Amino acid sequence: MNDIAFAPRPAAYDKKVALVLQGGGALGSYQAGVCATLDGAAYPPDWVAGVSIGAINAAIFAGNPRGERAAKLRSFWEGVTAPTAHWPIAPGAASAEMAAKAAAAAGLLFGQPGFFAPRGIAEWFGAPKPLSYYDTAALKTTLERLVDFDRINAPGGVRLSVGAVNVRTARMHYFDSAEIAIRPEHIMASGALPPGFPAVEIDGEHYWDGGLVSNTPLSHVIDYFPRRSRLIFQVDVFQGYGAVPRDLEGVAEREKDIRFASRTRTTTDIFHDKHDVRHAINDLMETLPPECRDTPQAKRLWALGC
């Protein structure tokens, strides 16, 4: 696949390109299509940031060369969505809706291959008791198979950032390949949604799914210092607009769409306003005479600009 001809980026275009992938569970499969499209475009991302399932997609993207990313993403999603052998879904045995419900129930009962598995009954009668319903050891094996972490951590590669929340402090933390060597545990921490999945211990601290605090890593990409002009692609997997639901299933789906889509929209609106304020500060500072720019107040204001 190394002989694929990719569209060249215009020489005059000097902006960094970032891809922001939010959490969303199974909806993360839609992100794989976006990743595949951008991989072959003239503006492939230099930086990929993700939270929860978005962190897994981001790691697969950053941890593979152009031309191989789509296949690796497809391998991951086909693997974790495969019907379990404990409860096979016969084609044509029921309506598509019933088949989907049966598949979801099978995942809850038996786990998903290459991702998570339910804990054994014996664990619940021992001490100490488990702190999650499922074990995610299989995910580490999957990540090690599909992601080249040496590529992620090598100089000049696609930058990777994944967000997780510190269980002890409740503060969001980003593991960034520009600052540390990324390991499978960092990706697993970003998707460790309790109480289903266990917290992941990293350097003496325990981390849960970053979506508990922020479902999108947009803030990390925009606010990372030094700030510079960037083209940012943000993939929204939840519908901001939708019809009034007509049944309980629709109510549950619409509630989730509103809860997560509103977070993303609010974050985007906040940073749009901050962007305007920063440019206004820069414009204001340019109008000041030189002798006024060296005051402590002016330097503090200047630091808040772009």
Secondary structure, DSSP 4 states (H G I P E B T S, - for coil): -TTPPPPPPPTT---EEEEEE---GGGHHHHHHHHHHHHTSSS--SEEEEETHHHHHHHHHHTS-TTTHHHHHHHHHHHHTSPPTTS---TTSS-HHHHHHHHHHHHHHH-BTTTBEEPPGGGGGSSSPPSSSEE-HHHHHHHHHH--HHHHHSTTS-EEEEEEEETTT--EEEEETTTS---HHHHHHHT--TTTS--EEETTEEEEEGGGT-S--HHHHHHPSSP--EEEEEE--S-SS-PPPSSHHHHHHHHHHHHHHHHHHHHHHHHHHHHHHHHHHHHHHHHS-HHHHTSHHHHHHHHT--
